[in-house]
Amino acid sequence: MSPRTGRPTDSPKQHRESFRLSDSDVKKLDFCMNKTGMTKTDIIRQGIDLVYNKIRATEALDK
């Protein structure tokens, strides 16, 4: 049997994070999930990308 199981991916997810959310944050996350049909993880990844791209754009303007 192969030591690798599951679907192959170009972007393996090897890191795990855990964090606490307020009631209002959970409500916002649930709202986003219901409106978009996305998973919690996908919404959080998209949020990370938005903040990252905003910072990168600001740094580019400062140069």
CHARMM internal coordinates of N, CA and C (Angstrom, degrees):
IC EDIT
DIST 1 N 1 CA 1.4480
DIST 1 CA 1 C 1.5296
ANGL 1 N 1 CA 1 C 109.07
DIST 1 C 2 N 1.3032
ANGL 1 CA 1 C 2 N 115.99
DIHE 1 N 1 CA 1 C 2 N 140.20
DIST 2 N 2 CA 1.4576
ANGL 1 C 2 N 2 CA 122.37
DIHE 1 CA 1 C 2 N 2 CA -178.61
DIST 2 CA 2 C 1.5335
ANGL 2 N 2 CA 2 C 110.97
DIHE 1 C 2 N 2 CA 2 C -66.94
DIST 2 C 3 N 1.3324
ANGL 2 CA 2 C 3 N 117.48
DIHE 2 N 2 CA 2 C 3 N 140.49
DIST 3 N 3 CA 1.4700
ANGL 2 C 3 N 3 CA 119.30
DIHE 2 CA 2 C 3 N 3 CA 178.37
DIST 3 CA 3 C 1.5246
ANGL 3 N 3 CA 3 C 112.22
DIHE 2 C 3 N 3 CA 3 C -69.16
DIST 3 C 4 N 1.3314
ANGL 3 CA 3 C 4 N 117.24
DIHE 3 N 3 CA 3 C 4 N -19.07
DIST 4 N 4 CA 1.4640
ANGL 3 C 4 N 4 CA 121.62
DIHE 3 CA 3 C 4 N 4 CA 179.27
DIST 4 CA 4 C 1.5151
ANGL 4 N 4 CA 4 C 109.35
DIHE 3 C 4 N 4 CA 4 C -97.91
DIST 4 C 5 N 1.3043
ANGL 4 CA 4 C 5 N 115.86
DIHE 4 N 4 CA 4 C 5 N 131.38
DIST 5 N 5 CA 1.4520
ANGL 4 C 5 N 5 CA 119.76
DIHE 4 CA 4 C 5 N 5 CA 176.33
DIST 5 CA 5 C 1.5130
ANGL 5 N 5 CA 5 C 108.76
DIHE 4 C 5 N 5 CA 5 C -125.57
DIST 5 C 6 N 1.3165
ANGL 5 CA 5 C 6 N 116.57
DIHE 5 N 5 CA 5 C 6 N 162.74
DIST 6 N 6 CA 1.4537
ANGL 5 C 6 N 6 CA 120.15
DIHE 5 CA 5 C 6 N 6 CA -179.20
DIST 6 CA 6 C 1.5142
ANGL 6 N 6 CA 6 C 111.37
DIHE 5 C 6 N 6 CA 6 C 91.88
DIST 6 C 7 N 1.3333
ANGL 6 CA 6 C 7 N 113.92
DIHE 6 N 6 CA 6 C 7 N -179.34
DIST 7 N 7 CA 1.4632
ANGL 6 C 7 N 7 CA 119.26
DIHE 6 CA 6 C 7 N 7 CA -178.24
DIST 7 CA 7 C 1.5226
ANGL 7 N 7 CA 7 C 110.62
DIHE 6 C 7 N 7 CA 7 C -78.81
DIST 7 C 8 N 1.3271
ANGL 7 CA 7 C 8 N 117.58
DIHE 7 N 7 CA 7 C 8 N 141.18
DIST 8 N 8 CA 1.4693
ANGL 7 C 8 N 8 CA 119.71
DIHE 7 CA 7 C 8 N 8 CA 175.40
DIST 8 CA 8 C 1.5252
ANGL 8 N 8 CA 8 C 110.32
DIHE 7 C 8 N 8 CA 8 C -68.16
DIST 8 C 9 N 1.3178
ANGL 8 CA 8 C 9 N 116.54
DIHE 8 N 8 CA 8 C 9 N 149.29
DIST 9 N 9 CA 1.4604
ANGL 8 C 9 N 9 CA 121.13
DIHE 8 CA 8 C 9 N 9 CA -179.08
DIST 9 CA 9 C 1.5179
ANGL 9 N 9 CA 9 C 110.71
DIHE 8 C 9 N 9 CA 9 C -144.53
DIST 9 C 10 N 1.3213
ANGL 9 CA 9 C 10 N 115.70
DIHE 9 N 9 CA 9 C 10 N 152.09
DIST 10 N 10 CA 1.4649
ANGL 9 C 10 N 10 CA 121.14
DIHE 9 CA 9 C 10 N 10 CA 174.85
DIST 10 CA 10 C 1.5274
ANGL 10 N 10 CA 10 C 110.82
DIHE 9 C 10 N 10 CA 10 C -86.77
DIST 10 C 11 N 1.3092
ANGL 10 CA 10 C 11 N 116.12
DIHE 10 N 10 CA 10 C 11 N -11.21
DIST 11 N 11 CA 1.4599
ANGL 10 C 11 N 11 CA 120.97
DIHE 10 CA 10 C 11 N 11 CA -177.01
DIST 11 CA 11 C 1.5338
ANGL 11 N 11 CA 11 C 109.97
DIHE 10 C 11 N 11 CA 11 C -134.01
DIST 11 C 12 N 1.3355
ANGL 11 CA 11 C 12 N 117.05
DIHE 11 N 11 CA 11 C 12 N 77.36
DIST 12 N 12 CA 1.4645
ANGL 11 C 12 N 12 CA 118.98
DIHE 11 CA 11 C 12 N 12 CA -177.58
DIST 12 CA 12 C 1.5343
ANGL 12 N 12 CA 12 C 111.40
DIHE 11 C 12 N 12 CA 12 C -65.24
DIST 12 C 13 N 1.3121
ANGL 12 CA 12 C 13 N 115.53
DIHE 12 N 12 CA 12 C 13 N 142.50
DIST 13 N 13 CA 1.4719
ANGL 12 C 13 N 13 CA 121.67
DIHE 12 CA 12 C 13 N 13 CA -179.62
DIST 13 CA 13 C 1.5277
ANGL 13 N 13 CA 13 C 107.16
DIHE 12 C 13 N 13 CA 13 C -103.56
DIST 13 C 14 N 1.3288
ANGL 13 CA 13 C 14 N 116.54
DIHE 13 N 13 CA 13 C 14 N 95.54
DIST 14 N 14 CA 1.4552
ANGL 13 C 14 N 14 CA 121.66
DIHE 13 CA 13 C 14 N 14 CA -174.49
DIST 14 CA 14 C 1.5177
ANGL 14 N 14 CA 14 C 112.72
DIHE 13 C 14 N 14 CA 14 C -100.38
DIST 14 C 15 N 1.3204
ANGL 14 CA 14 C 15 N 117.69
DIHE 14 N 14 CA 14 C 15 N -11.71
DIST 15 N 15 CA 1.4603
ANGL 14 C 15 N 15 CA 120.73
DIHE 14 CA 14 C 15 N 15 CA -175.25
DIST 15 CA 15 C 1.5216
ANGL 15 N 15 CA 15 C 110.21
DIHE 14 C 15 N 15 CA 15 C -107.82
DIST 15 C 16 N 1.3194
ANGL 15 CA 15 C 16 N 114.61
DIHE 15 N 15 CA 15 C 16 N 144.79
DIST 16 N 16 CA 1.4531
ANGL 15 C 16 N 16 CA 121.12
DIHE 15 CA 15 C 16 N 16 CA -179.14
DIST 16 CA 16 C 1.5252
ANGL 16 N 16 CA 16 C 108.41
DIHE 15 C 16 N 16 CA 16 C -124.39
DIST 16 C 17 N 1.3272
ANGL 16 CA 16 C 17 N 116.57
DIHE 16 N 16 CA 16 C 17 N 134.05
DIST 17 N 17 CA 1.4585
ANGL 16 C 17 N 17 CA 121.90
DIHE 16 CA 16 C 17 N 17 CA 178.67
DIST 17 CA 17 C 1.5225
ANGL 17 N 17 CA 17 C 109.30
DIHE 16 C 17 N 17 CA 17 C -123.42
DIST 17 C 18 N 1.3040
ANGL 17 CA 17 C 18 N 115.15
DIHE 17 N 17 CA 17 C 18 N 151.71
DIST 18 N 18 CA 1.4556
ANGL 17 C 18 N 18 CA 120.89
DIHE 17 CA 17 C 18 N 18 CA 176.82
DIST 18 CA 18 C 1.5255
ANGL 18 N 18 CA 18 C 107.12
DIHE 17 C 18 N 18 CA 18 C -136.54
DIST 18 C 19 N 1.3309
ANGL 18 CA 18 C 19 N 116.41
DIHE 18 N 18 CA 18 C 19 N 135.89
DIST 19 N 19 CA 1.4538
ANGL 18 C 19 N 19 CA 119.16
DIHE 18 CA 18 C 19 N 19 CA 179.77
DIST 19 CA 19 C 1.5133
ANGL 19 N 19 CA 19 C 110.15
DIHE 18 C 19 N 19 CA 19 C -150.75
DIST 19 C 20 N 1.3121
ANGL 19 CA 19 C 20 N 115.10
DIHE 19 N 19 CA 19 C 20 N 162.39
DIST 20 N 20 CA 1.4546
ANGL 19 C 20 N 20 CA 121.63
DIHE 19 CA 19 C 20 N 20 CA -177.93
DIST 20 CA 20 C 1.5181
ANGL 20 N 20 CA 20 C 109.80
DIHE 19 C 20 N 20 CA 20 C -102.17
DIST 20 C 21 N 1.3383
ANGL 20 CA 20 C 21 N 116.56
DIHE 20 N 20 CA 20 C 21 N 144.37
DIST 21 N 21 CA 1.4548
ANGL 20 C 21 N 21 CA 122.14
DIHE 20 CA 20 C 21 N 21 CA 179.69
DIST 21 CA 21 C 1.5177
ANGL 21 N 21 CA 21 C 110.13
DIHE 20 C 21 N 21 CA 21 C -125.83
DIST 21 C 22 N 1.3171
ANGL 21 CA 21 C 22 N 115.37
DIHE 21 N 21 CA 21 C 22 N 148.90
DIST 22 N 22 CA 1.4599
ANGL 21 C 22 N 22 CA 120.11
DIHE 21 CA 21 C 22 N 22 CA 174.45
DIST 22 CA 22 C 1.5245
ANGL 22 N 22 CA 22 C 108.96
DIHE 21 C 22 N 22 CA 22 C -77.82
DIST 22 C 23 N 1.3296
ANGL 22 CA 22 C 23 N 116.19
DIHE 22 N 22 CA 22 C 23 N 168.25
DIST 23 N 23 CA 1.4660
ANGL 22 C 23 N 23 CA 120.31
DIHE 22 CA 22 C 23 N 23 CA 177.34
DIST 23 CA 23 C 1.5258
ANGL 23 N 23 CA 23 C 111.05
DIHE 22 C 23 N 23 CA 23 C -59.15
DIST 23 C 24 N 1.3409
ANGL 23 CA 23 C 24 N 116.73
DIHE 23 N 23 CA 23 C 24 N -40.30
DIST 24 N 24 CA 1.4659
ANGL 23 C 24 N 24 CA 119.42
DIHE 23 CA 23 C 24 N 24 CA -178.84
DIST 24 CA 24 C 1.5279
ANGL 24 N 24 CA 24 C 111.20
DIHE 23 C 24 N 24 CA 24 C -68.11
DIST 24 C 25 N 1.3259
ANGL 24 CA 24 C 25 N 117.77
DIHE 24 N 24 CA 24 C 25 N -35.77
DIST 25 N 25 CA 1.4708
ANGL 24 C 25 N 25 CA 120.67
DIHE 24 CA 24 C 25 N 25 CA 176.70
DIST 25 CA 25 C 1.5274
ANGL 25 N 25 CA 25 C 110.70
DIHE 24 C 25 N 25 CA 25 C -65.08
DIST 25 C 26 N 1.3258
ANGL 25 CA 25 C 26 N 117.04
DIHE 25 N 25 CA 25 C 26 N -40.19
DIST 26 N 26 CA 1.4629
ANGL 25 C 26 N 26 CA 120.98
DIHE 25 CA 25 C 26 N 26 CA 179.20
DIST 26 CA 26 C 1.5239
ANGL 26 N 26 CA 26 C 109.94
DIHE 25 C 26 N 26 CA 26 C -65.75
DIST 26 C 27 N 1.3258
ANGL 26 CA 26 C 27 N 117.19
DIHE 26 N 26 CA 26 C 27 N -39.90
DIST 27 N 27 CA 1.4635
ANGL 26 C 27 N 27 CA 120.71
DIHE 26 CA 26 C 27 N 27 CA 178.10
DIST 27 CA 27 C 1.5275
ANGL 27 N 27 CA 27 C 110.62
DIHE 26 C 27 N 27 CA 27 C -63.38
DIST 27 C 28 N 1.3235
ANGL 27 CA 27 C 28 N 117.03
DIHE 27 N 27 CA 27 C 28 N -41.89
DIST 28 N 28 CA 1.4614
ANGL 27 C 28 N 28 CA 121.10
DIHE 27 CA 27 C 28 N 28 CA 178.17
DIST 28 CA 28 C 1.5280
ANGL 28 N 28 CA 28 C 110.63
DIHE 27 C 28 N 28 CA 28 C -63.52
DIST 28 C 29 N 1.3235
ANGL 28 CA 28 C 29 N 115.94
DIHE 28 N 28 CA 28 C 29 N -43.28
DIST 29 N 29 CA 1.4625
ANGL 28 C 29 N 29 CA 120.46
DIHE 28 CA 28 C 29 N 29 CA 179.97
DIST 29 CA 29 C 1.5306
ANGL 29 N 29 CA 29 C 110.50
DIHE 28 C 29 N 29 CA 29 C -64.27
DIST 29 C 30 N 1.3253
ANGL 29 CA 29 C 30 N 117.14
DIHE 29 N 29 CA 29 C 30 N -44.61
DIST 30 N 30 CA 1.4621
ANGL 29 C 30 N 30 CA 121.06
DIHE 29 CA 29 C 30 N 30 CA 177.44
DIST 30 CA 30 C 1.5269
ANGL 30 N 30 CA 30 C 111.54
DIHE 29 C 30 N 30 CA 30 C -61.65
DIST 30 C 31 N 1.3238
ANGL 30 CA 30 C 31 N 116.70
DIHE 30 N 30 CA 30 C 31 N -40.74
DIST 31 N 31 CA 1.4598
ANGL 30 C 31 N 31 CA 121.33
DIHE 30 CA 30 C 31 N 31 CA 177.84
DIST 31 CA 31 C 1.5275
ANGL 31 N 31 CA 31 C 110.13
DIHE 30 C 31 N 31 CA 31 C -59.91
DIST 31 C 32 N 1.3280
ANGL 31 CA 31 C 32 N 116.12
DIHE 31 N 31 CA 31 C 32 N -47.03
DIST 32 N 32 CA 1.4631
ANGL 31 C 32 N 32 CA 120.80
DIHE 31 CA 31 C 32 N 32 CA 179.39
DIST 32 CA 32 C 1.5261
ANGL 32 N 32 CA 32 C 111.18
DIHE 31 C 32 N 32 CA 32 C -62.33
DIST 32 C 33 N 1.3269
ANGL 32 CA 32 C 33 N 117.14
DIHE 32 N 32 CA 32 C 33 N -40.33
DIST 33 N 33 CA 1.4614
ANGL 32 C 33 N 33 CA 120.97
DIHE 32 CA 32 C 33 N 33 CA 178.75
DIST 33 CA 33 C 1.5233
ANGL 33 N 33 CA 33 C 110.37
DIHE 32 C 33 N 33 CA 33 C -62.59
DIST 33 C 34 N 1.3238
ANGL 33 CA 33 C 34 N 117.28
DIHE 33 N 33 CA 33 C 34 N -45.15
DIST 34 N 34 CA 1.4656
ANGL 33 C 34 N 34 CA 121.37
DIHE 33 CA 33 C 34 N 34 CA -178.28
DIST 34 CA 34 C 1.5257
ANGL 34 N 34 CA 34 C 111.92
DIHE 33 C 34 N 34 CA 34 C -66.46
DIST 34 C 35 N 1.3217
ANGL 34 CA 34 C 35 N 117.50
DIHE 34 N 34 CA 34 C 35 N -39.41
DIST 35 N 35 CA 1.4634
ANGL 34 C 35 N 35 CA 121.17
DIHE 34 CA 34 C 35 N 35 CA -177.44
DIST 35 CA 35 C 1.5253
ANGL 35 N 35 CA 35 C 112.80
DIHE 34 C 35 N 35 CA 35 C -75.12
DIST 35 C 36 N 1.3354
ANGL 35 CA 35 C 36 N 116.78
DIHE 35 N 35 CA 35 C 36 N -34.31
DIST 36 N 36 CA 1.4691
ANGL 35 C 36 N 36 CA 119.99
DIHE 35 CA 35 C 36 N 36 CA -174.81
DIST 36 CA 36 C 1.5230
ANGL 36 N 36 CA 36 C 114.10
DIHE 35 C 36 N 36 CA 36 C -100.89
DIST 36 C 37 N 1.3350
ANGL 36 CA 36 C 37 N 116.98
DIHE 36 N 36 CA 36 C 37 N -23.74
DIST 37 N 37 CA 1.4588
ANGL 36 C 37 N 37 CA 120.48
DIHE 36 CA 36 C 37 N 37 CA -174.11
DIST 37 CA 37 C 1.5243
ANGL 37 N 37 CA 37 C 112.24
DIHE 36 C 37 N 37 CA 37 C 77.45
DIST 37 C 38 N 1.3294
ANGL 37 CA 37 C 38 N 116.23
DIHE 37 N 37 CA 37 C 38 N 8.80
DIST 38 N 38 CA 1.4631
ANGL 37 C 38 N 38 CA 120.87
DIHE 37 CA 37 C 38 N 38 CA 179.71
DIST 38 CA 38 C 1.5324
ANGL 38 N 38 CA 38 C 109.87
DIHE 37 C 38 N 38 CA 38 C -84.75
DIST 38 C 39 N 1.3303
ANGL 38 CA 38 C 39 N 115.80
DIHE 38 N 38 CA 38 C 39 N 161.99
DIST 39 N 39 CA 1.4550
ANGL 38 C 39 N 39 CA 120.86
DIHE 38 CA 38 C 39 N 39 CA 175.67
DIST 39 CA 39 C 1.5269
ANGL 39 N 39 CA 39 C 109.72
DIHE 38 C 39 N 39 CA 39 C -82.17
DIST 39 C 40 N 1.3251
ANGL 39 CA 39 C 40 N 115.83
DIHE 39 N 39 CA 39 C 40 N 164.97
DIST 40 N 40 CA 1.4685
ANGL 39 C 40 N 40 CA 120.25
DIHE 39 CA 39 C 40 N 40 CA 176.25
DIST 40 CA 40 C 1.5267
ANGL 40 N 40 CA 40 C 110.19
DIHE 39 C 40 N 40 CA 40 C -57.06
DIST 40 C 41 N 1.3190
ANGL 40 CA 40 C 41 N 115.48
DIHE 40 N 40 CA 40 C 41 N -45.31
DIST 41 N 41 CA 1.4633
ANGL 40 C 41 N 41 CA 120.13
DIHE 40 CA 40 C 41 N 41 CA -178.35
DIST 41 CA 41 C 1.5197
ANGL 41 N 41 CA 41 C 111.37
DIHE 40 C 41 N 41 CA 41 C -61.09
DIST 41 C 42 N 1.3224
ANGL 41 CA 41 C 42 N 117.39
DIHE 41 N 41 CA 41 C 42 N -43.45
DIST 42 N 42 CA 1.4662
ANGL 41 C 42 N 42 CA 120.32
DIHE 41 CA 41 C 42 N 42 CA -179.49
DIST 42 CA 42 C 1.5272
ANGL 42 N 42 CA 42 C 111.32
DIHE 41 C 42 N 42 CA 42 C -65.23
DIST 42 C 43 N 1.3217
ANGL 42 CA 42 C 43 N 117.27
DIHE 42 N 42 CA 42 C 43 N -38.75
DIST 43 N 43 CA 1.4695
ANGL 42 C 43 N 43 CA 120.88
DIHE 42 CA 42 C 43 N 43 CA 178.12
DIST 43 CA 43 C 1.5231
ANGL 43 N 43 CA 43 C 110.21
DIHE 42 C 43 N 43 CA 43 C -65.11
DIST 43 C 44 N 1.3214
ANGL 43 CA 43 C 44 N 116.99
DIHE 43 N 43 CA 43 C 44 N -43.34
DIST 44 N 44 CA 1.4731
ANGL 43 C 44 N 44 CA 120.70
DIHE 43 CA 43 C 44 N 44 CA 179.49
DIST 44 CA 44 C 1.5196
ANGL 44 N 44 CA 44 C 110.21
DIHE 43 C 44 N 44 CA 44 C -64.98
DIST 44 C 45 N 1.3389
ANGL 44 CA 44 C 45 N 117.63
DIHE 44 N 44 CA 44 C 45 N -42.07
DIST 45 N 45 CA 1.4731
ANGL 44 C 45 N 45 CA 120.20
DIHE 44 CA 44 C 45 N 45 CA 177.65
DIST 45 CA 45 C 1.5196
ANGL 45 N 45 CA 45 C 111.02
DIHE 44 C 45 N 45 CA 45 C -61.81
DIST 45 C 46 N 1.3310
ANGL 45 CA 45 C 46 N 116.67
DIHE 45 N 45 CA 45 C 46 N -41.74
DIST 46 N 46 CA 1.4655
ANGL 45 C 46 N 46 CA 120.29
DIHE 45 CA 45 C 46 N 46 CA 179.01
DIST 46 CA 46 C 1.5261
ANGL 46 N 46 CA 46 C 109.97
DIHE 45 C 46 N 46 CA 46 C -64.33
DIST 46 C 47 N 1.3280
ANGL 46 CA 46 C 47 N 117.55
DIHE 46 N 46 CA 46 C 47 N -39.78
DIST 47 N 47 CA 1.4655
ANGL 46 C 47 N 47 CA 120.99
DIHE 46 CA 46 C 47 N 47 CA 176.95
DIST 47 CA 47 C 1.5227
ANGL 47 N 47 CA 47 C 112.06
DIHE 46 C 47 N 47 CA 47 C -62.55
DIST 47 C 48 N 1.3252
ANGL 47 CA 47 C 48 N 116.76
DIHE 47 N 47 CA 47 C 48 N -41.61
DIST 48 N 48 CA 1.4702
ANGL 47 C 48 N 48 CA 120.99
DIHE 47 CA 47 C 48 N 48 CA 176.73
DIST 48 CA 48 C 1.5201
ANGL 48 N 48 CA 48 C 109.88
DIHE 47 C 48 N 48 CA 48 C -60.66
DIST 48 C 49 N 1.3319
ANGL 48 CA 48 C 49 N 116.51
DIHE 48 N 48 CA 48 C 49 N -45.12
DIST 49 N 49 CA 1.4657
ANGL 48 C 49 N 49 CA 120.38
DIHE 48 CA 48 C 49 N 49 CA 179.32
DIST 49 CA 49 C 1.5291
ANGL 49 N 49 CA 49 C 111.43
DIHE 48 C 49 N 49 CA 49 C -61.83
DIST 49 C 50 N 1.3362
ANGL 49 CA 49 C 50 N 117.44
DIHE 49 N 49 CA 49 C 50 N -40.60
DIST 50 N 50 CA 1.4726
ANGL 49 C 50 N 50 CA 120.73
DIHE 49 CA 49 C 50 N 50 CA 179.73
DIST 50 CA 50 C 1.5253
ANGL 50 N 50 CA 50 C 111.35
DIHE 49 C 50 N 50 CA 50 C -62.33
DIST 50 C 51 N 1.3191
ANGL 50 CA 50 C 51 N 116.84
DIHE 50 N 50 CA 50 C 51 N -46.90
DIST 51 N 51 CA 1.4689
ANGL 50 C 51 N 51 CA 120.41
DIHE 50 CA 50 C 51 N 51 CA -179.75
DIST 51 CA 51 C 1.5263
ANGL 51 N 51 CA 51 C 110.34
DIHE 50 C 51 N 51 CA 51 C -66.31
DIST 51 C 52 N 1.3284
ANGL 51 CA 51 C 52 N 117.02
DIHE 51 N 51 CA 51 C 52 N -43.35
DIST 52 N 52 CA 1.4617
ANGL 51 C 52 N 52 CA 121.60
DIHE 51 CA 51 C 52 N 52 CA 179.18
DIST 52 CA 52 C 1.5257
ANGL 52 N 52 CA 52 C 111.15
DIHE 51 C 52 N 52 CA 52 C -58.96
DIST 52 C 53 N 1.3400
ANGL 52 CA 52 C 53 N 116.35
DIHE 52 N 52 CA 52 C 53 N -48.70
DIST 53 N 53 CA 1.4684
ANGL 52 C 53 N 53 CA 120.53
DIHE 52 CA 52 C 53 N 53 CA -179.12
DIST 53 CA 53 C 1.5275
ANGL 53 N 53 CA 53 C 111.72
DIHE 52 C 53 N 53 CA 53 C -64.89
DIST 53 C 54 N 1.3218
ANGL 53 CA 53 C 54 N 117.43
DIHE 53 N 53 CA 53 C 54 N -35.68
DIST 54 N 54 CA 1.4653
ANGL 53 C 54 N 54 CA 121.25
DIHE 53 CA 53 C 54 N 54 CA 177.73
DIST 54 CA 54 C 1.5305
ANGL 54 N 54 CA 54 C 110.51
DIHE 53 C 54 N 54 CA 54 C -64.28
DIST 54 C 55 N 1.3136
ANGL 54 CA 54 C 55 N 116.82
DIHE 54 N 54 CA 54 C 55 N -43.89
DIST 55 N 55 CA 1.4704
ANGL 54 C 55 N 55 CA 121.02
DIHE 54 CA 54 C 55 N 55 CA 179.00
DIST 55 CA 55 C 1.5145
ANGL 55 N 55 CA 55 C 110.42
DIHE 54 C 55 N 55 CA 55 C -65.15
DIST 55 C 56 N 1.3351
ANGL 55 CA 55 C 56 N 117.06
DIHE 55 N 55 CA 55 C 56 N -44.32
DIST 56 N 56 CA 1.4731
ANGL 55 C 56 N 56 CA 120.94
DIHE 55 CA 55 C 56 N 56 CA 179.94
DIST 56 CA 56 C 1.5244
ANGL 56 N 56 CA 56 C 111.14
DIHE 55 C 56 N 56 CA 56 C -61.90
DIST 56 C 57 N 1.3391
ANGL 56 CA 56 C 57 N 116.50
DIHE 56 N 56 CA 56 C 57 N -40.26
DIST 57 N 57 CA 1.4664
ANGL 56 C 57 N 57 CA 120.00
DIHE 56 CA 56 C 57 N 57 CA 179.09
DIST 57 CA 57 C 1.5187
ANGL 57 N 57 CA 57 C 110.45
DIHE 56 C 57 N 57 CA 57 C -65.88
DIST 57 C 58 N 1.3168
ANGL 57 CA 57 C 58 N 117.65
DIHE 57 N 57 CA 57 C 58 N -39.57
DIST 58 N 58 CA 1.4652
ANGL 57 C 58 N 58 CA 121.78
DIHE 57 CA 57 C 58 N 58 CA 178.69
DIST 58 CA 58 C 1.5284
ANGL 58 N 58 CA 58 C 110.06
DIHE 57 C 58 N 58 CA 58 C -65.26
DIST 58 C 59 N 1.3303
ANGL 58 CA 58 C 59 N 116.79
DIHE 58 N 58 CA 58 C 59 N -41.51
DIST 59 N 59 CA 1.4718
ANGL 58 C 59 N 59 CA 120.06
DIHE 58 CA 58 C 59 N 59 CA 178.75
DIST 59 CA 59 C 1.5200
ANGL 59 N 59 CA 59 C 111.43
DIHE 58 C 59 N 59 CA 59 C -65.01
DIST 59 C 60 N 1.3129
ANGL 59 CA 59 C 60 N 116.57
DIHE 59 N 59 CA 59 C 60 N -37.01
DIST 60 N 60 CA 1.4726
ANGL 59 C 60 N 60 CA 120.33
DIHE 59 CA 59 C 60 N 60 CA 179.43
DIST 60 CA 60 C 1.5278
ANGL 60 N 60 CA 60 C 111.01
DIHE 59 C 60 N 60 CA 60 C -65.05
DIST 60 C 61 N 1.3322
ANGL 60 CA 60 C 61 N 116.13
DIHE 60 N 60 CA 60 C 61 N -36.08
DIST 61 N 61 CA 1.4706
ANGL 60 C 61 N 61 CA 120.21
DIHE 60 CA 60 C 61 N 61 CA 179.68
DIST 61 CA 61 C 1.5273
ANGL 61 N 61 CA 61 C 111.34
DIHE 60 C 61 N 61 CA 61 C -71.38
DIST 61 C 62 N 1.3336
ANGL 61 CA 61 C 62 N 116.98
DIHE 61 N 61 CA 61 C 62 N -29.35
DIST 62 N 62 CA 1.4686
ANGL 61 C 62 N 62 CA 121.79
DIHE 61 CA 61 C 62 N 62 CA -178.35
DIST 62 CA 62 C 1.5204
ANGL 62 N 62 CA 62 C 112.22
DIHE 61 C 62 N 62 CA 62 C -73.72
DIST 62 C 63 N 1.3237
ANGL 62 CA 62 C 63 N 118.17
DIHE 62 N 62 CA 62 C 63 N -18.28
DIST 63 N 63 CA 1.4763
ANGL 62 C 63 N 63 CA 120.66
DIHE 62 CA 62 C 63 N 63 CA -176.62
DIST 63 CA 63 C 1.4946
ANGL 63 N 63 CA 63 C 111.94
DIHE 62 C 63 N 63 CA 63 C -83.10
END
COOR INIT
IC SEED 1 N 1 CA 1 C
IC BUILD
